[in-house]
């Protein structure tokens, strides 16, 4: 599935709306209760945008787009949070770029709640 490998490298790259809402998108599963989309945007921009672009459009061979990404669209919020927690090594069979997506987007200080906010924010990009 194209885009899965870049998605976690993007974790530190997601954007903000400035309000608190529940996670949406995916199959309706929520990665957590209410999340702060402004915090999700801030964390996305800091952690994920380098590889996935400020608007989730992807950056060359560094990271696949989040916008229009089948893996992202078909995954539940909880599954995307789990994906961000684990990351994806460059050698993973689904990694098409050959660039590793580190666990928690390379920022071990990101909490599960931070990751849920990033996922919620990323849903606004689609």
C-alpha positions, -999 to 999 in steps of 0.1 A, spaced: 0 0 0 16 32 -12 19 59 14 19 39 46 57 42 50 56 79 47 27 84 70 46 79 102 75 100 91 48 125 88 37 122 124 56 152 133 42 171 103 4 176 109 -17 208 109 -43 228 130 -79 241 131 -79 256 165 -108 237 181 -113 206 201 -132 178 185 -134 140 184 -113 121 159 -131 116 126 -126 97 94 -115 61 89 -141 35 97 -155 56 126 -132 43 153 -119 70 175 -82 71 185 -93 89 216 -120 112 231 -118 148 223 -86 160 206 -71 194 200 -69 200 163 -47 231 168 -22 209 187 -25 183 160 -16 209 133 13 222 153 27 187 159 21 177 123 40 207 110 69 201 135 71 163 130 55 152 98 56 180 72 93 176 65 85 143 47 48 146 40 45 183 31 28 211 50 -5 202 33 0 165 33 9 165 -4 41 144 1 77 154 -5 95 137 -33 112 105 -22 110 114 15 73 107 21 42 98 3 12 121 3 -13 118 31 -40 135 10 -57 110 -13 -37 81 3 -56 49 3 -38 35 34 -48 65 54 -83 67 40 -91 30 47 -74 29 82 -93 37 114 -80 64 136 -69 38 162 -50 19 135 -33 51 123 -22 59 159 -8 24 162 10 28 129 25 61 141 36 45 174 54 16 156 67 34 125 78 14 94 114 4 86 129 11 52 130 -27 47 93 -33 53 76 -49 22 50 -21 20 77 6 22 80 18 -14 103 48 -8 131 30 10 130 57 37 122 46 72 94 62 91 106 62 126 84 54 156 64 84 167 77 103 137 112 103 153 99 123 183 98 99 214 82 127 234 49 125 214 22 109 235 -5 87 222 -29 117 227 -5 138 205 -6 111 179 -44 110 180 -44 148 175 -21 144 145 -44 118 130 -75 140 136 -57 169 120 -46 148 90 -82 139 84 -89 176 78 -64 176 49 -84 151 28 
